[in-house]
């Protein structure tokens, strides 16, 4: 099993190319099911989750053909997805259990084929993430849904019909599923209390390029006028704001300076605000964002919230930064109930953290000390890498397959900026 070895203490300097956003690419890939035409997606990151979605779509009958144009270099890829012939409307447990985003095939299959059978995704390390909002929303659009032997069995033989759907709580996945389904529904659908994450706007813009009619993109109130069919399109995935935020923290925690090539400030205003409060300098440049750290970060309080609030996917990274700050910080998690699993591992590195319910009190220490640690989920694992970059001595991060789900060529990007980090097999 692969591990990562880090010898900390080196300020990072240089340029980091920002990859396409995994959380945008996954629903965009699922959107290929809506059309008989070919959907060409550019700037798709090379990640384990992308491979899982490609495998799921492949068993549905979608042809997923990767291209890597010379201009793309070692990062990213172009995927050509052709769903002209749907061979199966069943998404099996063996694939869905590997990645919760697999449930995003439910809406497109139901809308285009009139039926779908998708395994319930089951548990998740960071929380339950139930799919009840997906099911209730699709039922509002006229689907008949039952749960049978661990599967969501949905049918709409006469097609879906537009309706007013108000989500009782903000849900990114439910918004994405309903947005795709409504694009082929008969009549008008109004999505109220829709999630506003930039990845949803990216999906909506791609659907419009495919012929969908959507108003209110980027807001919590979207109106979708259903069309009979969608066509193929050529679309480029947005830059990954979470990857960008992670490398911004890497610059801040090491007291270094990084140009985040391709980053867009408007996608990550809450993260930039937190970094500036911590003493980092963040400036927009034509090529992206430049981040400069200080000798030690300043403390600051953070509460996660749906977009445009502070992203839960950046909480663990900011906790690593707070662990070496010049005072005490409080980080409050409001999205997922189990998202402090990185705390015991940070404690192994010498951090001073006390968790009480949904809040973590982090008292900054003068320095962290390298030690063996174990990743528990995607964002937790990268927080341990960040801590290792500033810790004295050697840090070994185990179970790094989590990292491969969401960070494209992490070690290579960090090595290019001066980090002493390597992957090895134990």
N, C-alpha and C positions, 0 to 999 in steps of 0.2 A: 504494500500500500504506500502511495506517495506521501511525503511529508515536505514541509518547507522549513529551511534553516535560515535564521536571520541573525546577523551580528549588528547590533544597534549602535547608534551614536553618530551617524553620518547625516549632515544636513543634505536634503535633496535639492538638486539644481538641474534645470534643463527643461525639456518640453515633453509633455505627455499627450499623445493623440487620443482623443475621446472616441470611443466606439459608439455604434448605434445602440439604441436603448432596447434591452431585452424585454422590458415590460411593455414596450410599444410593438416590438416585432412579433411577439406571440399572438396577440389578437389580430394583427395584420395577416399573419399566416392563416389563422382560422377563417378570416374573411374570404379567402380564396374559394371556400366551399359555396359561396353565394353565387358564383358565376361559372358559366361554361367557358368563358374566355380566360386567357392566361394572365395571371397577376405576377408581375415582375417586381420583386422587392430588392432594392439596393441598400447597402450599408447594414446588412444583417450580421450581428456579431456571431463569431464562432464559439458557441457555448453548448454545454450539455443539455440545457433546457430547450435550446433550438433544435438539437438533434432529436430530443424526445418528441417535440411537436411534429417534426418532419416524419418520424416513425408513425405517429398516430394518424396523421393525414394520409400517409402512404397506405395504411391498412383500410382507409375509407375509399381508396382508389385514386387519390390525388397523386399526380406525378410531381415530384419535388426535385428539380434539377439545379444543382449548384453551379455557379460560374464565379470565377475569381479573376476579373480583369486586371491586367498588369498595373493599372493606376491604383488599384486597391492595396497593393503591397501585401504585407503579412496580415493586415487587419481587415476584418469584414469580408463579406461575400455578397454576391447577387444570387438570389434564389428565384427561379422561375417555377411557378406553381400552376398546374393545369388540372382543374377539377371537372373536365368535360364529362367524365364517366364516373359517377359515384357507385362504387361496388358494394358498400356496406354502410349502414347508418348506425352501427353499434360501435361504441367506444369502450373497449374492454378494460377490466380492472387492472390487468397486468401492466398496462401503459398508463392509465389515468392515475394510479396510486403513486407514480414516480413524480408527478407534477400537477398541482392543483389547477393550473391554467388550462389543463386539458378539458375542463368543463366548458370552455369557450366554444367548443364545437357544437354544443347543444342548440343554441339559437340558430346558427346558420343551417344546420342539417334540417331542423324542424321547418324553417321558413322555406327552404328550397325543395325538400323532398317530402314534406308533410309528415315526417316521422323521425324519431331519433331515440336511441337507447344508450344512455351514457352512465357509466359506473359512478356511484357516489365516490368522491375523492378520498373520503376517510379523514383521519386526523392529520395534524400538522404540528411540527415542533414548536412553533411560536403561537399557536392558538387554534381554535376550532374552525374558524372561517366557514360557517355554514352556507349552504347553497339555497336556503329557503327563499331568499329574495329573488333569485333567478327563477325558481319554480313559480312563485306567486305572480311575478311579472309576466311570464309567458302564459300563464293561465288567464290573465287579464286580456291577453291578445287572442284568446279563444282556444288555446291548446288544452287538450285533455291529458292530464298527467297523473301517473300513479307510480308508487315506489314498489318494485318487485325484486326480491332477492338481491338487494343492494344496488339496484339500477334505477335510474330515472327513466321511465318509459313514457314518452310524450308523443302525441299524435294530433294532427290537424289536417285531416283528409281534404277538407274544403279550403284549406289555406288559412293563414293567420289574418286577423282583422284588427285594424287600428283601434286604439283606445287610449284613454287617459290613464297613465300608470304613475302613481306617486310612490316612490320608494320610502318606506318608513325610516330608514337610516341610510346614510351615504354608503354606497358599495361600488367599488371600481368594477369588479367582475360582473355584477348584475347589470350595471349601466352598459358595459361593453356587449354583453349577450343580448340585451334588449335592443340596443342600437342596431346591431346587425340583423336581428330578427325583424324589426320594424321596417327595415329598408325594403323588404319584399312583401310586407303585409298589405292587405287591401285597405285603402283609406289612410286616414291621418292618425298618427300616434303622438301623444304628448308625454314626454318623460319629465316628471317633476322631481325635484330634489336629486337630480342626477349628480354623479361625481364629476369633479371639474379638473381632474388631473390632466396634465399636458398629453399624456399617452392616449387619453380618450379623444382629445381634439385631433391627435395624429390619426387615430382610427377613423374618425369622422371625415377628415380631409381625404383620406384614401377612399372611403366609400363614395364620397362626392365625385372623385376622379373616376370611379367605376360606374357613375350614373345615378347615385342616390340623391335624394332631395332632402337636405337637412338644414334647418335654421337653428340659431342659438348655439352654435359650436363654441365651446369654451365656457358656457354658462351652466347654471344648474337647472335650466328649463330649455329642453330641446324639442323641436317639432320635426317629425319625420313624415313626409308624404311618400307612402309606399309606391314602388314602381314594379311593373311585371317582371322585369329581368335586369340584371346588372351585367356590365361588360368587363373585360379585362382592363388592366391599367399598368402603368410604370410608375413606381413610387419609391421614394427614399425615406428610410427610417430616421426619425429624429435622434439627436445625440442623447446619450444616457446621462440624465441629470444626477442620478445616484452615483454612478461611477465618477462623474466630474466632482461631486461633493466629496467623495472618498479621497481622491487625489488632492483636493484642496486641503482636507484635513492632514494628509501626509505632509504637505508643505508646512502647514502651521505647527504640527506636532514636532517636526524635526528642526524648526527654525530655518527652513530652507526657502527656496523660491522656484516656483514652477509655472510655466505657461501651459495652460490646459487648452490644447489646440482643438478647435471646433466647438468649444463650450458656448452656451448661450445663457447670459445672465438672467434673462426674463423667465427662464424655466426653473430657477432655483433661488428666488429672492429670499426666502426664509432661511435657507442654509447660508447664504452670503451674509445676511444680517447677524446670524449666530457667530460666524467666523470673525466678522468685524468687531463684535462685542468681545470676542476672545483676544482681540489685539492684532489679528491678521490684517494685512493690507490686501484688498481685492480690487482690481482695476480691469475694466473692459478694454480690449485691444482688437484691432481688425481680425486677428487670427483666433481670438478666444478670450480667455480670462487669465490674468496673471495674479498669482497669490504669493505673498511674502509672509513668512512667519516671524515671530519675535523670539527672544531668548527663552521666555516661558509664557505660555498663554495665560490670559486672565480668566477668572471663573465667570460663569453665567448660568442662568436658569433656563430650561427648555421644557416645553410641553408639546408632545406630538399631537397632530390634528389633521383632519382631511385637508387636502389642497384647497386654498393656498397656505394653509398652516404648515408647521414644521413636519417634514416627512418622517414617518415611523422608520423607514428604511435607512435613515441617517442617524438614528438615536444611538446605536452601538458605537458608531465612529466618533460621535461627539463625546460619548462617555470616556473613550480612550483619551481624547484630548483633555477632558476635564480632570482625568486622573493625574496629570502632571501640571495642572494649573496652580496659580499662586494663592488660591483660596478655595472656598467650598462652593459647589454647584449642586443644584437640585434638578434632576431629570425625571419628568413625569410622563409615563406611557399610557395613552388613552385608547390606543387602537387594538393592540393584541395583549392578551393576558399573560403570556409566557415569554415576553420579549426581554427578560433580564437574565437569560441563561448564560450570557457571557460573563456575568459578574464573578462567579466563582473562579473562572479562568484568569480574569484580570487580577483578582486577589492573589493568585499564585505568582503573579509578576510584581507583587508589592503594592498594588493599589489599595486605597482606603475607601471602601464603598459599603454603605449600609442601606439595605432595601427594606422599605416598609410599604406593603401593599403595592400601589401603582407608582410609587415614587422611590427614587434612589438618591441618597445623599452621598456626594462624591467629594471627599476632602483631598485636594491636590497634594501630592508628595514631591519631594525634591527630585527623585529619580525612581524609575522602575528597574527591576533586575530580571534578566533573562531566565527562563525556565521552560520545561515542557508543558504545553497546553493543548487542549482539545477543542476543536470547532464543534458547535452544536447546530448552527444554521448558517445561511449565506452571509447575512450582514454581521452576525456575531463573529464569524471566522475572519472577516476582513478587519474587524476591530482589533483582533489579536495580532494581526500582521502590523497594523499601525502602532500598537503598543510595542511590538518587538523592534520596530524601526528606531524607537527612542530609548529602549531599555539598554542597560549596561550588560554586556556579555551576550550569551547566545540563547536565542529562543527557538524552540522547535514547535511548529504547529502541526498537529495531527488531524486526520480526517479532513483533508483539504479538498475532497471531492465536492464539498459544499461550495468552495470558491469557484470551481470550474463551472458551476451552474450560472454564475452571474458576472464574472470578471474575465475578460478576454486578455490572455497573455499578461497576467498581472506581474509575474516575476520579471519578464523581459522589459516591461515598461518601467519598473522600479530600478532595475539594474542600469538602464540607460540614463537614469538620473542620479546615479552614484550610490544606490543602496547595495549593501552586502547581503544578498538574498539568493537562495538557490533551492530548487526542488530536487529531492532525492528519493530513492526507493529504499524502504527499510526491510 
